[in-house]
Amino acid sequence: MSTIDDLKEAFADESQASVRYLTFARKAREEGREDVAEIFENAAMDELGHAQRDLELIQGVSKTEDNLQSAIYGEAAEYINKYPDFIEKALEENNIDAVNAFKEAADNQQLHSERFMETLSSINKQS
């Protein structure tokens, strides 16, 4: 594996850890454990910083217009290509909670894509 491959793996791992720790913090807070929630949140912010650094090192950040285009492509790929397959599989397995989660995520991805497109269009009109 190359260094870029390692950075991509590190980016994925750090991103997932950040989300995992934020989710753990929310649960700790629900259980009245503010002290534990703060520890998880601090760790999550550290992991997020690592993920951002890794993304920059793999040249995944560019000028704003290019970042918007990348975001549009990524969001569309998820709601058009990935989530329909996820929903179909969850339906086959009769996992209704997963079906609902995937449908909600797909709808959100589409909204994000549309917002990014509107923003990019607005920027292009200003230029």
SULNOR-V542926 format. One record per helix or strand. SS is the DSSP state (h for helix, s for strand). FROM is the first residue (numbers start at 1). TO is the last residue. If there is no record, write none. Layout:
ss = <SS/SS>
from = <FROM/FROM>
to = <TO/TO>
//
This chain:
ss = <h/h/h/h>
from = <3/34/64/96>
to = <30/57/92/126>
//
